[in-house]
Amino acid sequence: MITLFKKVFFVFILSRLKSKKNLSFLELNFKQIDFTNYKQVKLFIFKKKFYISKNKNIHTFDFLNFSNKLGGKIGIKLSKDAIFGWYQIYKNKLGFPWLEDLQSKRLINLLYNYEYINSSSKINDKNKLDAIIFFHIQRVIFDFNNKKINQLTSFDFIAYLLSCLITKKINEHKINYIKFIVEKQIDKLGMHKSYNILEHSKFINNLNEAKNILLFFKSKKNYVFDEIILKMTSILNEYFHYDGTIPLFNGSNNIYTKNIYNLLNKERYLKKREFINVDNGIAFYSDKSKKIFFDIVQPNKDIISSNLSAGTLSIELSGFNEKIFTNCGASESFGKNPEYLKYSAAHSTIVLQNTNISEIKEGNPHIRFPQSVAFRKEINSEEEVLEGSHNGYLKKFNKIIKRKLIISKKTNIIKGEDSFISFKENKNRLIYHIRFHLADEMVLNFTNNKRNIILKTKLNNIWLFKCDAELIIEDSVLVDNNITKLTKQIVIKGILSDKKTIKKWSLEKI
């Protein structure tokens, strides 16, 4: 059956390839913000036949952006050798590297760098490159029409839109269908359902490119994404700490933070929005001196959720222009985020029996995850209360986990109550850890009773962390901007025995 499918598929592609008619790929560069990881590209681009590697980042052809910046005959030769060599090896494959959105990213990079690659080409090389692009166009259209909606990414709809416009097979129905797909990938507040601020930013960037593509091809539907772009950009405007960084949830990093600021600068007219009815996602609180983010994402089996970390109920906090509590972060140095940085222990959250809240499985959505993540918010004149809970430990340990944050509006005090609620009697002694990973360059000092810790930050601000139990200091790491820094973490550790255990803690600026 698979062999028959291959034959039918390639007969279709080859027939389309033979019938192409002078398609023009000139001036098709709609790049808004460059999210290429140039440090990563440098690690492989000068190696002989680097394109044979299984590293997915090679098969997106992001290296063409590096070659373009490199410029001159060296960059052009690198580009052509890699493209033509790659095509000879992989053109007849049906699996890798034609899976996920790799072919879409390749096509986009080929088109956006087309004029540069052909700037000193002979007609034979130009024809070869045109054939490779047309082959990609047909495969993108074929795959787009055969993928499930939840398998499509923003790079898929950019590549599909370009392919349809280039081949003059676009219509209003197709554009409306792309809009429908886009709307399925954001929640009611306008947040991308990966709940990764960087991925959210890339999604907005691709929507801006789609708008410019429609304008270039003089489509009457060029306005179709305007409302979505505005909605997504206004929520992005809220997801910055007071030190200018984005919170490190679900694989986010700050490699491209300047690029994201550029994205926001395109929408300077945005007004501050109020987000009262958050029931899923990354909740937040902010006032003039402090900002808090709270992970109350409900995981699911959709592919868009496959990169979620096991950090349910984790928090990040910044105050007075610097970060205090963080998660351990993420890295792109070697092509993917290390799995251990997705573990619950790498987050400022509550961990039971050293077990991940969600089961982390590389390359797949989580198999086991909390089936219920609940959130409640209360607001009065004095304080704001954020309360979340999850049942990720219910099946294995018969425990519901709850975290309550009581945030003073008029003072710089944050109080926390972390609860372990039993549904059945459990005679086993369960060990819990409540972790607070600290930003780098902090000086820590215990008071005499070991229940209070004085934190001195790199800006010489003093905070006092208190708890109703003895505290422990352990080593930690902060991975951001592809740099790993050794830091510390505050840990509340104990053994559960009662049907309900509540541990109280607080952080106060002094």
C-alpha positions in Angstrom: 0.0 0.0 0.0 2.8 2.4 0.9 4.7 1.5 -2.3 1.5 2.3 -4.3 1.1 5.6 -2.6 4.7 6.5 -3.3 4.2 5.8 -7.0 1.0 7.8 -7.3 2.5 10.7 -5.3 5.6 11.0 -7.4 3.7 10.6 -10.7 1.6 13.5 -9.5 4.6 15.6 -8.6 6.6 14.8 -11.7 3.6 15.6 -13.9 3.3 19.0 -12.2 7.0 19.6 -12.5 7.0 19.0 -16.3 4.0 21.4 -16.7 5.5 24.4 -14.9 5.3 27.6 -16.9 7.9 30.4 -16.2 7.0 30.9 -12.6 8.7 34.0 -11.2 10.3 33.8 -7.8 11.8 37.3 -7.8 11.2 39.9 -5.1 9.5 37.3 -2.9 11.2 38.2 0.4 8.6 39.1 3.1 10.8 38.6 6.1 9.8 40.8 9.0 11.9 39.6 11.9 14.9 37.2 11.6 14.6 34.4 14.1 17.6 32.5 12.7 19.9 31.2 15.4 23.2 32.2 13.8 25.4 30.8 16.5 23.9 27.4 15.9 24.3 27.6 12.2 28.0 28.5 12.6 28.5 25.1 14.3 27.8 23.1 11.2 27.7 25.2 8.0 31.5 25.0 7.3 31.5 21.2 7.6 31.7 19.2 4.4 28.2 17.8 3.4 26.7 19.1 6.7 23.2 18.6 5.1 23.5 14.8 5.6 23.0 15.3 9.3 19.7 14.4 11.0 19.6 17.7 12.8 16.2 19.2 12.0 17.5 22.7 12.1 19.7 21.9 9.0 16.7 20.7 7.1 14.8 24.0 7.5 17.5 25.7 5.3 17.9 28.5 7.9 21.6 28.3 6.9 20.6 30.2 3.7 20.0 33.3 5.9 23.5 32.9 7.3 25.0 32.5 3.8 23.2 35.6 2.7 24.7 37.6 5.6 28.1 36.1 4.8 27.7 37.3 1.2 30.0 37.1 -1.7 31.0 34.1 -3.8 31.7 32.0 -0.6 28.1 32.4 0.6 26.6 31.7 -2.8 28.7 28.6 -3.3 27.9 27.3 0.2 24.2 27.8 -0.5 24.2 26.1 -3.9 26.3 23.2 -2.9 24.1 22.5 0.1 20.8 22.9 -1.8 21.8 20.8 -4.8 23.5 18.2 -2.7 20.6 17.9 -0.3 18.1 17.6 -3.2 19.9 14.7 -4.7 19.8 12.7 -1.4 16.3 13.6 -0.2 14.1 14.4 -3.2 12.5 11.0 -3.3 11.9 10.5 0.4 8.5 10.4 1.9 9.5 10.5 5.6 12.2 12.6 7.1 13.0 15.4 6.1 9.5 15.9 4.6 7.8 15.6 8.0 6.2 18.2 10.3 6.7 21.7 8.8 10.3 21.2 7.5 9.3 21.4 3.8 7.4 24.6 4.5 10.4 26.3 6.2 12.7 25.1 3.4 10.4 26.6 0.8 10.1 29.9 2.6 13.9 30.2 3.0 14.5 29.2 -0.7 12.1 31.9 -1.8 13.3 34.6 0.6 16.9 34.1 -0.5 16.3 33.3 -4.1 17.7 36.6 -5.6 20.8 36.3 -3.5 21.5 32.6 -4.5 21.0 33.5 -8.2 22.9 36.7 -8.1 25.8 35.1 -10.1 24.2 32.0 -11.4 24.4 30.5 -14.9 21.2 29.5 -16.6 21.7 25.8 -15.7 22.0 26.5 -12.0 19.0 28.8 -12.1 16.9 26.1 -13.8 17.9 23.6 -11.2 17.0 25.9 -8.3 13.6 26.7 -10.0 12.9 23.0 -10.3 13.7 22.4 -6.6 11.4 25.3 -5.6 8.6 24.1 -7.8 9.0 20.6 -6.4 8.6 22.0 -2.9 5.6 24.1 -3.9 3.8 21.0 -5.1 4.7 19.0 -2.0 3.6 21.9 0.3 0.2 22.1 -1.4 -0.2 18.3 -1.3 0.8 18.0 2.4 -1.3 21.0 3.4 -4.4 19.5 1.9 -3.7 16.1 3.5 -2.7 17.2 7.1 -5.1 17.4 10.0 -5.8 20.9 11.1 -3.9 20.4 14.4 -0.8 19.3 12.5 -0.4 22.6 10.6 1.9 25.4 11.8 2.1 29.0 10.9 5.1 28.2 8.6 2.8 25.7 6.8 0.2 28.3 6.1 2.8 30.9 4.9 4.3 28.3 2.5 0.9 27.3 1.3 -0.3 30.9 0.8 2.9 31.6 -1.2 2.5 28.4 -3.2 -1.1 29.1 -4.2 -0.4 32.7 -5.1 2.7 31.8 -7.2 0.8 29.2 -9.1 -2.3 31.5 -9.3 -4.5 28.9 -7.6 -5.7 31.1 -4.7 -9.3 32.0 -3.9 -11.3 33.5 -1.1 -12.2 30.1 0.3 -8.5 29.1 0.7 -7.7 32.4 2.5 -10.7 31.9 4.8 -9.6 28.4 5.6 -6.1 29.6 6.6 -7.8 32.2 8.9 -9.8 29.3 10.4 -6.6 27.3 11.1 -5.0 30.4 12.7 -7.9 30.9 15.0 -7.8 27.3 16.1 -4.2 27.8 17.3 -4.9 30.7 19.7 -7.0 30.9 22.8 -9.8 33.3 23.6 -7.3 35.9 24.9 -5.2 35.7 21.8 -2.3 33.6 23.2 -0.7 31.0 21.1 -1.6 27.6 22.5 2.1 26.5 22.8 2.1 29.0 25.8 5.7 29.7 24.8 6.2 33.5 24.4 8.9 33.0 21.7 6.6 30.8 19.6 3.8 33.3 20.2 6.1 36.0 18.8 7.0 33.9 15.8 3.4 33.3 15.1 2.6 37.0 15.1 5.6 37.6 12.8 4.3 35.0 10.3 0.9 36.7 10.4 2.5 40.0 9.5 4.3 38.3 6.7 1.1 36.7 5.4 -0.5 40.2 5.4 2.4 41.6 3.3 2.2 38.6 1.0 -1.4 39.3 0.3 -0.7 43.0 -0.2 2.1 42.2 -2.7 -0.1 39.9 -4.7 -2.9 42.6 -4.6 -5.4 40.4 -2.8 -8.6 42.0 -1.6 -8.4 39.9 1.5 -5.2 41.5 2.8 -7.0 42.7 5.9 -8.1 39.3 7.0 -5.5 38.8 9.8 -5.5 42.4 11.1 -7.8 41.8 14.1 -5.9 38.6 15.1 -2.5 40.4 14.9 -3.8 43.2 17.1 -5.2 40.7 19.7 -2.0 38.6 19.8 0.3 41.7 20.0 -1.6 43.3 22.8 -1.4 40.1 25.0 2.3 39.8 24.1 2.8 43.3 25.4 2.0 42.0 28.9 4.5 39.1 28.9 7.6 40.9 30.0 9.4 41.0 33.3 10.5 44.3 34.7 14.1 43.5 33.7 12.9 43.4 30.0 13.1 39.6 29.6 10.3 37.2 28.8 9.3 34.5 31.3 10.9 31.1 30.8 7.8 28.8 30.4 7.6 25.9 28.0 10.9 26.3 26.2 11.0 30.1 26.0 14.4 31.8 25.9 15.6 35.4 25.5 17.8 34.9 22.4 15.4 36.9 20.3 14.1 39.4 22.9 15.3 42.4 20.9 13.5 41.0 17.8 10.3 40.7 19.9 10.6 44.3 21.0 10.8 45.2 17.3 7.6 43.3 16.8 5.9 45.3 19.5 7.2 48.6 18.1 5.1 47.9 14.9 2.0 48.3 17.1 2.9 51.4 19.2 -0.8 52.4 19.3 -1.7 49.4 21.5 -3.5 50.2 24.7 -3.1 48.2 27.9 -5.7 45.4 28.1 -7.2 43.9 31.2 -7.3 40.1 31.3 -9.7 39.2 34.2 -11.2 36.0 33.0 -8.1 33.9 32.4 -8.9 30.2 32.9 -6.1 28.6 31.0 -2.6 29.7 30.1 0.0 31.9 31.9 -1.8 34.1 34.3 -0.1 37.3 35.5 -0.3 40.2 37.9 1.5 43.5 37.7 1.8 46.8 39.5 4.4 49.6 39.5 7.0 47.6 41.3 6.4 43.9 40.8 5.2 41.3 38.2 4.2 37.7 38.7 3.5 35.0 36.1 1.7 31.8 37.1 1.5 28.6 34.9 -2.1 27.3 34.9 -2.0 25.7 31.4 -4.2 22.7 30.8 -2.1 20.2 28.8 -3.7 18.1 26.1 -2.7 15.6 23.4 -2.6 18.1 20.5 0.6 18.5 18.6 0.7 22.2 19.4 1.1 21.2 23.1 3.9 18.7 22.5 6.6 21.1 23.8 4.8 22.0 27.1 7.0 21.5 30.1 6.0 19.7 33.3 5.9 22.9 35.1 2.2 23.2 36.1 1.7 25.9 38.9 5.2 27.2 38.5 5.8 30.9 39.0 8.2 33.6 38.0 8.5 36.9 39.8 10.3 40.2 39.1 10.5 43.4 41.1 12.3 46.7 40.9 13.7 46.1 37.5 15.2 42.6 38.1 14.1 39.0 38.3 13.8 37.2 41.6 12.2 33.8 41.0 12.7 32.0 37.7 12.4 28.7 35.9 15.6 27.0 34.7 15.0 28.1 31.1 15.8 26.5 27.8 18.5 26.2 25.2 18.8 26.1 21.4 22.6 25.5 21.3 22.4 21.9 20.0 19.2 22.0 18.0 16.7 21.2 20.7 15.9 22.0 24.3 17.4 19.4 26.7 14.7 17.2 28.2 15.8 17.8 31.8 15.0 21.5 31.4 11.3 20.5 30.9 11.2 18.5 34.2 9.1 19.7 37.1 12.2 20.0 39.3 13.5 22.6 36.8 10.6 24.9 37.6 9.6 27.0 40.6 6.7 24.7 41.5 5.6 21.9 43.8 7.1 18.4 43.2 5.9 15.2 44.8 8.1 12.1 45.3 10.6 13.6 42.7 8.1 12.8 40.0 7.3 14.9 37.0 3.8 16.4 37.0 3.5 15.5 33.3 5.3 12.6 31.6 8.0 14.1 29.3 8.4 12.1 26.1 10.8 13.4 23.4 9.1 14.4 20.2 5.6 13.6 21.3 2.8 15.2 23.2 2.7 14.1 26.9 1.1 10.7 27.5 0.4 11.4 31.1 -0.6 14.9 32.3 -3.0 16.6 34.7 -6.5 16.0 33.4 -7.8 19.0 35.4 -6.0 22.3 35.9 -8.3 24.8 37.7 -7.8 28.5 38.2 -9.6 31.1 40.3 -8.9 34.8 40.7 -10.2 37.2 43.4 -9.6 41.0 43.4 -10.3 43.6 46.1 -8.9 47.0 46.9 -6.1 45.6 49.1 -4.9 42.4 47.3 -5.2 40.1 44.4 -5.5 36.4 44.9 -4.5 33.8 42.2 -5.3 30.2 43.0 -4.5 27.2 40.9 -4.8 23.4 41.3 -4.0 20.3 39.4 -4.7 16.5 39.7 -1.4 15.4 38.0 -0.5 13.4 41.1 -4.0 12.0 41.8 -3.7 8.6 40.0 -0.3 7.7 41.4 -0.3 9.3 44.9 -4.0 10.2 45.5 -3.1 13.9 46.0 -4.5 17.1 44.6 -2.0 20.0 44.5 -3.1 23.6 45.1 -1.1 26.8 45.1 -2.5 30.1 46.3 -0.8 33.4 45.7 -1.9 36.4 47.8 -0.4 39.6 46.3 -0.6 42.9 48.1 -1.4 45.8 45.9 -0.1 48.5 48.3 3.0 46.8 49.6 5.7 44.6 48.2 4.6 41.4 49.9 3.6 38.2 48.2 2.3 35.4 50.3 2.0 31.8 49.2 0.0 28.7 50.4 0.9 25.4 48.8 -1.4 22.6 49.7 -1.4 18.8 49.4 -4.9 17.4 49.6 -5.5 13.6 50.0 -8.4 11.8 48.4 -7.6 8.4 49.9 -5.7 7.4 52.9 -2.1 6.7 51.9 0.2 5.1 54.4 3.2 5.5 52.3 5.5 8.4 53.3 5.6 10.8 50.4 8.5 13.3 50.0 7.6 16.8 48.7 9.8 19.6 47.4 8.7 23.1 46.8 11.3 24.8 44.7 12.0 28.5 44.1 14.8 28.9 41.5 16.6 32.2 41.9 18.0 34.6 39.4 21.7 34.8 39.1 24.1 36.9 41.1 22.2 36.8 44.4 23.7 36.7 47.8 21.8 34.5 50.4 22.0 34.6 54.1 20.0 32.5 56.6 18.6 34.0 59.8 19.2 32.1 63.1 16.1 29.9 62.9 16.7 28.8 59.2 13.1 29.7 58.4 14.0 33.1 56.9 16.5 33.8 54.1 17.7 37.3 53.2 18.2 37.8 49.5 20.5 40.5 48.2 20.1 41.1 44.4 22.7 42.3 42.0 21.0 45.7 42.1 21.4 45.7 45.9 17.7 45.3 46.6 16.9 43.3 49.8 14.1 40.7 49.9 13.1 38.5 52.8 11.8 35.0 52.1 9.9 33.4 55.1 8.4 30.0 55.6 6.7 28.1 58.4 9.3 25.3 58.0 13.0 25.1 57.8 14.5 26.0 54.4 17.2 24.5 52.4 19.5 26.0 49.8 20.4 23.9 46.8 22.4 24.4 43.6 20.5 25.3 40.5 21.1 26.4 36.9 19.7 29.2 34.7 19.9 28.5 31.0 19.1 31.5 28.8 20.5 33.2 25.7 22.3 29.8 25.2 24.4 30.5 28.3 24.3 28.3 31.4 24.8 30.0 34.7 25.1 28.4 38.1 22.6 29.7 40.6 20.8 28.7 43.8 17.3 27.6 44.7 15.3 27.8 47.9 13.7 24.5 48.7 10.9 23.6 51.2 11.2 19.9 51.8 9.1 17.5 53.9 7.2 14.3 54.3 3.4 14.1 53.9 1.4 12.2 56.5 -1.8 14.1 57.1 -4.9 14.2 54.8 -4.2 17.8 54.1 -0.8 19.6 54.4 -0.4 23.3 53.8 3.0 25.0 53.7 3.0 28.8 53.9 5.7 31.1 52.6 6.2 34.8 51.8 8.5 37.2 50.0 8.8 40.8 51.1 10.9 43.7 50.0 12.7 45.3 53.0 
